[in-house]
Amino acid sequence: MSADAEIRRLRQQLATLTEEARLSEETFHRCHNRELTLLAAEDLPHLLEALTLGLQHSFRLPAISLVLGDQDHELRHLLMGTGHSPFDNDSLFLVDELLDFSPIYRHLRAPRLGPYLGEEHGRLFPGCNMVRSVALLPFYLRGRMIGVLNLGSQNPKRFTRYHATDFLERLGTIAAVCLENAANREHLVISGLTDALTGMHNRRYLEKRLHEEIARSKRYGYPLSCLFIDADHFKRVNDLYGHNAGDMVLREISLRVRECLRASDVATRFGGEEFALLLPQTDTTEAFGLAERIRERIAARTIPVDRERELEITVSIGVSGLNARQTEDPGAQLLAEADAALYEAKRLGRNRTLRPLPGGG
């Protein structure tokens, strides 16, 4: 080989190595940015969005899904506690058992890359017929698989068994730790926003959600209603049977109330024997119907307070709706009108529901 040919070969080799180094550096920065996004997620809903829609955009993929084991429905309850539904994210699947969702997870110990096989992978990417290669990324925490991130590409050569999986393994490790930390943070938040006696949210949580629901109602033009529920003659229960009996009554009332609600409804113990409910996308006519179902459900059965005694308990309920007229503090007005309707219901004889007059909200 001549000297000129050798020089050209070396220059070409140098150019190739330089380009590979540039691509490696770009890949490193992209991977690093993805990891930082996960680590920076401020709460569980934002983390789940970053792990699905965020990574789908970052990887430029037509399909992605995240399947998480949630046997005790812990994640589902935590999400609902933040005001989000598990069904808000089409790419997220919370399942009781990972293997029931897909048997291909049984021997998944490390990222698995390869061609798309419709019979095996179809359930991972519902409604998408563009996938030609897949990467299955398991999340392990202390030796236990807690979930799987499924990546689907339209390029048959995007994910193959010849590709390195170091980055995916690192991403899975970081994602698993982030999920655990986010769940722990939500538990801490909820513990400060939950009434210890009834398990309902507390007044502080109501104030937090009230502003969010009013903003959502005004933005989308949805109705928003409020119920105030008060146990009738509750002081008599405490005086005659003791505070333990009173606690049992409050716990049973809260249980019967929640049995009537949707996942999107916000139920709180406002204080003492009073409960406040926010009902998104519900007008006052619908709210009145729900209030009557709650009132009848509580009155239908006695409440046992010890082995020998069962008490007949009734409640009074006030209904209000978000006023379309501009007010300085619509949230305070919504609560005040429900509270006023409640006390009018008690004045008129208790064990009844009262709502505003037509045109009053």
Secondary structure, DSSP 4 states (H G I P E B T S, - for coil): --HHHHHHHHHHHHHHHHHHHHHHHHHHHHHHHHHHHHHH--SHHHHHHIIIIIHHHHHT-SEEEEEEE-TT-HHHHHHHHTT--GGG-TTEEEES-HHHH-GGGTT--S-EEEE--HHHHGGGSTT-----EEEEEEEEETTEEEEEEEEEES-TTTS-TTS--HHHHHHHHHHHHHHHHHHHHHHHHHHTSB-TTT-SB-HHHHHHHHHHHHHHHHHHT--EEEEEEEETTHHHHHHHH-HHHHHHHHHHHHHHHHTT--TT-EEEEEETTEEEEEEET--HHHHHHHHHHHHHHHHHS-EE-SSS-EE---EEEEEEE--SS--S-HHHHHHHHHHHHHHHHHHTTSS-EE-PPTT--
